Amino acid sequence: MFADAGDNVIGQHLSTRDHLGYAITDASDPLSAEAIADLQASEQCVWVRTW
């Protein structure tokens, strides 16, 4: 998803808490609006935070 939008992932942290699995993803630059919209539209995505 990130590569298709032209974004470069430089690191990820994967973990679980109770019944929820999550990923924290570091990108080299701010994510494109396309990548954020794709994440938010995904059935598997519960929440997106960027800064």
C-alpha positions, 0 to 999 in steps of 0.5 A: 500500500505504501509503495503503491502510493510512492511512500518509503517505509523505513521501519515497523514495530509489530505487537499485540494487546489483548485481542488486537494486533497493531503495527507502528510504521515509520516512513522517510517522509510524511505519508501521502494523502492517498496512503492515509485514505487507503489505510482509513478505508481498509477493513483491517484498520481500526485507527490511523494517527500521523504527525 
